[in-house]
């Protein structure tokens, strides 16, 4: 009986160790993907950077701490998008990713903003 319990405990510890290794490996992959996304987001053309600045001026006046209902920061992003990280770097990363995913570029986001007064 004691031998059986010991065998089960060894198997359980081994399974937990394997699960931990899998989580760490997954986090490393996600960190690498996030780093690549941040790096890619820094390569906007001058036209896109001007369009981003134009939107920022209208959304928040450039205020990193601007608040309007459920929107926060320089880009007036939904607070839930920021995941409790209100740093300048995170706001910019999230805004760039949002615009890239929804509009493809800041230039397209500006065109949308001009028609609808939001992006």
Backbone torsions as a table, in degrees:
resi	resn	phi	psi	omega
1	UNK	NA	-48.1	-179.6
2	UNK	-63.0	-37.8	178.8
3	UNK	-64.2	-38.3	179.3
4	UNK	-66.5	-43.5	178.5
5	UNK	-64.0	-43.1	179.4
6	UNK	-62.0	-40.8	179.1
7	UNK	-64.1	-41.4	178.5
8	UNK	-64.9	-42.7	179.2
9	UNK	-63.0	-41.1	178.0
10	UNK	-62.2	-44.2	178.7
11	UNK	-64.0	-39.8	179.7
12	UNK	-65.1	-44.2	178.1
13	UNK	-63.2	-41.9	178.8
14	UNK	-63.3	-41.9	179.4
15	UNK	-64.7	-42.0	178.0
16	UNK	-63.5	-40.8	178.3
17	UNK	-62.4	-44.3	177.9
18	UNK	-63.3	-40.4	178.9
19	UNK	-63.9	-42.0	178.9
20	UNK	-62.2	-44.4	178.4
21	UNK	-60.7	-40.5	178.8
22	UNK	-64.2	-40.1	178.4
23	UNK	-65.6	-45.3	179.7
24	UNK	-61.9	-43.9	179.2
25	UNK	-62.7	-41.6	178.5
26	UNK	-63.4	-41.6	179.2
27	UNK	-64.3	-38.0	178.8
28	UNK	-64.7	-40.2	178.0
29	UNK	-64.8	-45.4	179.8
30	UNK	-63.5	-40.2	178.4
31	UNK	-62.8	-41.5	178.6
32	UNK	-63.7	-42.8	179.3
33	UNK	-64.6	-41.2	179.0
34	UNK	-64.9	-39.2	178.1
35	UNK	-62.4	-42.8	178.8
36	UNK	-64.5	-38.1	178.7
37	UNK	-64.2	-44.1	178.9
38	UNK	-62.9	-43.0	179.9
39	UNK	-63.8	-42.3	-179.8
40	UNK	-65.3	-35.0	-177.4
41	UNK	-68.7	-18.8	-178.1
42	UNK	-85.2	0.5	-176.6
43	UNK	-106.8	44.7	177.2
44	UNK	-79.2	147.1	176.1
45	UNK	-69.9	166.1	178.3
46	UNK	-60.5	-37.9	177.9
47	UNK	-61.0	-42.5	179.4
48	UNK	-68.0	-39.6	178.2
49	UNK	-64.8	-37.4	177.0
50	UNK	-67.3	-40.8	178.3
51	UNK	-64.6	-39.6	178.0
52	UNK	-62.5	-45.2	179.3
53	UNK	-62.2	-37.9	179.1
54	UNK	-62.4	-45.2	179.4
55	UNK	-65.5	-44.2	-179.8
56	UNK	-57.4	-43.8	-178.9
57	UNK	-58.5	-41.4	-177.8
58	UNK	-80.2	-32.2	-177.7
59	UNK	-77.2	-43.3	-172.1
60	UNK	-140.2	-2.3	-174.2
61	UNK	67.5	15.7	-179.8
62	UNK	88.5	3.6	-177.8
63	UNK	-78.4	116.7	-179.7
64	UNK	-66.5	-18.6	-175.7
65	UNK	-111.9	11.8	-180.0
66	UNK	-59.2	144.3	-178.7
67	UNK	-137.9	135.5	178.2
68	UNK	-146.5	96.9	-177.5
69	UNK	62.0	-120.1	-179.8
70	UNK	-88.9	7.2	-178.5
71	UNK	-107.0	146.3	-175.2
72	UNK	-141.9	146.1	166.3
73	UNK	88.1	-172.4	-174.5
74	UNK	-58.4	-36.7	-176.3
75	UNK	-100.5	1.5	-178.4
76	UNK	50.7	56.8	178.0
77	UNK	-86.8	151.4	172.6
78	UNK	-58.5	135.4	-177.3
79	UNK	-55.6	-35.8	-178.7
80	UNK	-64.1	-28.1	178.4
81	UNK	-65.8	-27.5	-173.9
82	UNK	-86.6	-12.0	176.9
83	UNK	50.3	45.5	176.7
84	UNK	64.9	17.8	176.7
85	UNK	-117.2	100.3	-174.5
86	UNK	-98.0	16.2	180.0
87	UNK	-63.1	155.2	178.9
88	UNK	-58.5	-43.2	-178.5
89	UNK	-61.5	-45.2	-179.3
90	UNK	-68.2	-41.1	178.3
91	UNK	-58.3	-44.5	-179.0
92	UNK	-67.3	-43.7	179.4
93	UNK	-60.5	-47.1	-178.2
94	UNK	-66.0	-42.4	179.0
95	UNK	-62.9	-45.1	179.1
96	UNK	-60.9	-43.6	179.4
97	UNK	-66.1	-40.7	178.1
98	UNK	-60.9	-49.1	-178.3
99	UNK	-65.2	-42.9	179.4
100	UNK	-60.8	-43.0	-178.4
101	UNK	-72.5	-37.7	-175.4
102	UNK	-88.7	-40.8	-173.5
103	UNK	-117.0	-18.1	-178.2
104	UNK	90.6	-29.5	179.6
105	UNK	-162.2	162.8	175.6
106	UNK	-68.9	-31.1	177.8
107	UNK	-61.2	-45.4	177.7
108	UNK	-66.7	-36.9	177.7
109	UNK	-63.7	-39.5	178.2
110	UNK	-63.3	-43.8	178.2
111	UNK	-59.1	-43.2	178.0
112	UNK	-63.0	-44.6	-179.5
113	UNK	-59.1	-41.3	-178.4
114	UNK	-63.6	-31.2	178.5
115	UNK	-82.5	-35.3	-170.1
116	UNK	-116.7	-11.5	-178.6
117	UNK	65.3	28.7	170.2
118	UNK	-163.3	166.3	177.5
119	UNK	-137.2	NA	NA
